[in-house]
Amino acid sequence: MHETALLQNLLSAAEEALAPYEVEKVERLTVKAGVLANLLPDALDFAFETLTPGTIFAAAELVVETLPIGARCLGCGAEYEAEKLPAACPMCGGEQAEVLSGTEAYLDNIEFSLKGESQ
């Protein structure tokens, strides 16, 4: 289940980003994941629930935003977005494309409260 390893890496990155601050708790983590990243939402949620108890992420909400596939048509060179493959080029109808994006998964945003900050 690569969702667990991915989430461990994202939580480590979040901890590193938050290290300079006196964080009381994290409210929300936003992850952006491409359609081709092959992430199962239920598995990602399960990994989050498993890895966060007793941490600053324990009460946080995990938000996963799906990114479309970015492609460049090998026939005419047009760049376009698609929800799945194969996707015909909207300009020329060609079905051969170079994938430019849609395989990525990254931590996009961390919402948190500082110690002593009024709620």
N, C-alpha and C positions, 0 to 999 in steps of 0.2 A: 504494500500500500504506500505509494510514493507521496500521498497526501500528508502522512505523518512526518516524513522527512522534510518535505517542503515547509510545513507549518513550523517545525522546530527551527528551521533556518530563518523563517520570517519573524518568529518570536525573538530569536537571538539578535536579529537586525534591529528590531524594535527596542529591545533592552539596551543595545549599544547606542541607538539614537537618543534614548531617554536618559542615559547615564549622567549627563551634565545637570539634570534637573532633579529637584526633590519631588518626585512623583508620588502622589498618594494612591491613585488608581487610574487605570486606563478605562475610558468610557467606550471607545469604539476603535476597531482596527478595520481599515478598508484595504482589501486586496483586489487587484485587478488581474484577471486571468484570461488569456486568449482562448478562443474556441478550441484550438488545436493543442492546448496544454493538457487535455485529457484528464481534467480534475473532476472527481465525483463530488458534488456538493454535500451529500450525506456523509461521505468519508471525511471530508474536510471539517464539517461540523463535529463529527465524532472525535477527530484528532484534537480539535480545539477544546472540546469538553474534557478530554483526557489529559491534556498537557497543561491546562491553566489553573487548576485548583491550587490554592496557597500561593499564587503569584499576583503581581499587580494587574494581571489580565483576567483574574477570576470572574469579575462581574462585567467584563467587557462584552460588547456585541461584535460579532464577526460579520462584516459585510463583504460579500464577494460580487464584484461587478464584472460582467463578461465583456470581453473585447472582441470585435469582429476580426475576420481574416482580412489582412491587407494583401493585395495581389497586384502584379504587373503582368499584363497580357504580353505573351511572347510574340504575338502576331503584329499588333499595332503599337505596343508600348504604353497603352493607357493604364493608369493606376486606379484601382477600385476596391471596394469593400464587399465582402461576402459573408454569409452566415454559415456556409458549409461548402465542401468541395465535392465534386467539381462544380465550378461556377463559371458560366459563360461570361465573357467580356461584354459589358453593357454597350461598348462602342462598336465592336466588330463581330461579336458573337463567337469569337475564338474560344476554345476550351483548354488551351495550354497556357499556363501561367506560372510565374515565379512567386512563391509565397514570401512576402516582405515582413509580415507580422501576424500574430495570432497564436504563437507558440509560447509566448512569455507569461510569466506569473510573478508579480512583485507586490511589495507593500507600498501602497500609495499614500495613505494618510493614517495618522495616529491622533485621536482625540483623548486628552487626559486632563486630570485635575492635579494641581500642586498641593502639597501639604500646607495646611493652614489657609487655603483658599476657600472662601465662602461658597457654598453650593447654590 
